[in-house]
Amino acid sequence: MARILVVDDDAGVAMVVGGMLAHLAGHHVTVTTTIDEAMATVVVLPAAPFDLVVVDYDITDSGTCFSLLSRGLDECPDLFPRRVLIMSDTFPSDMDEQLARICGQGFIPFCIQKPFKMHVLEPFVSYLLSLQHAPAAP
């Protein structure tokens, strides 16, 4: 059983995705709707760090998923999960470059297009959780 952080500015989507993840192998899921809330959650629960973050690409009024990942790396590099599943309806044209940059920082990102069903979500989550924790790049 893994600890998974879900971040999506649409509370309804966040709850649905969180419910899907909780159903998969009984994962412990925490749902947040802003970058500030996600960061506070990571810092408040350091005794049990998250194994995976599932994050919407565009978090309205907070920034993009890359804002969250950069902040996590800056503020709590030992606590912030490096395994990342980015979800979105559409991805920007420079997504490959953005992904390459965060891979260089020690993140292991995958992308999934919304909407998705649990049978599509499950292999992404299982694979990411099977990977070793990636150390932060120097």
N, C-alpha and C positions, 0 to 999 in steps of 0.2 A: 504494500500500500504506500503510495507516494503522497507528498504534500504538494498541492498545485495551487498557484495563484492565478486567478482570472481577472483581467483588467479590460473592461469595455465600457465606454461612456453611455451606452444604451443599457440601462439596468435590466430590462427584459431579456435582452440577448445574453448579458452576463449571467443571469440566473439560469437560463436554458442551457448554456454551455456548461456552467457549473454543475447543473443537475446531470447532464450527460456524463461528465467526468466523474462525478461521485458514483454513478451507476457502474462505471468501468472499474472492476476489481476493487470497488469500495474506497477509491481514493479520497483523501481528506482535501476538500476544496474550500478556498477562501475567495470570495467575490468582492471586487472593488470597482469603482466607476471613474476614478481620477488617478493621475500620477501621484499626487500628494497622498492620497489614501493608500495607494499601493505601497509607497515608500514607508509610510508610517507602519503599515502592517508588517513589512519585512523587518523593520528595526525593532518593533515591539515583541516579535516572536522569535528572537535569535536562538533560543534553546532548541528549537525545531525548525531549521531552515527549510525553505521551499526547494523542491527538487526540479520544478518546472514552472515557467511562467507562460500563460496563454494570453496573448494581448492583441487587441484590435490595432490595426495599423494607425488609424487616425483617432485620437482621443480628443474630441472636441473640447476646446477651452484649456487643454492641458498640453497638447503637442502631439507628436507621433510616438509610436512605439520606441523609436530610436532615442527620443528624449528620456523615456523611462529607463532604457538600458544604459544610457550614458550616465544618468543620475545614479542608478544603482551601482555602477562600477566606481563612480567617484565617491559616493557617500558610504557605501557598505560593501566593498568588494569581496569580503570573506563570507557574507551572508546572502548576497544576491545570486539567484540561480543563473547558470550559464546556458542551460537548455531552454530554448525559446520556440514557441509556436505562434507565429504571427498570422492573424486572420483578418480578412478584408473582403469587401465586395469587389473592389478593384485595387490594383497595385500601381504605383507610379512607374513611369518609364525608366527611371534610374534605380529601380529596386535592386538589380544585380550589384550595382556599385555600392549601394548602402549595405547590402548583406555581406559583401566582401570586406567592407570596413569593420563590421562588428565581428566577423570571423577572426580577423586579425587581433581583436581585443579578447579573444578567448570564448566568445559565444558560439553556440551550436544552434543556428536558426533553421527552421523549416517554415514554409508558408502554406496556408490552406485558404481556399476561396469560400466565402460565405455565399449563400447558405450551404450548410453541409449536414449530413445525417451521422448518427453515431457510428455506423459501420465504416464510414469514411474517416471519422475522427480517431477511432480506436488504433489503427495501425501507426498513425503519426505519433500519438502519445506513447504507445508501447515502445516504438523504436527509440524515440528521444529518451525515455526513461531507462532503456537498456544501455545507453551510452555512458561511458565514464564521465565524471565531472571534468570539464575542461578548465585548466588553470588560466588565470588572467595573463595576458601577454605583458612582458616587461615594459 
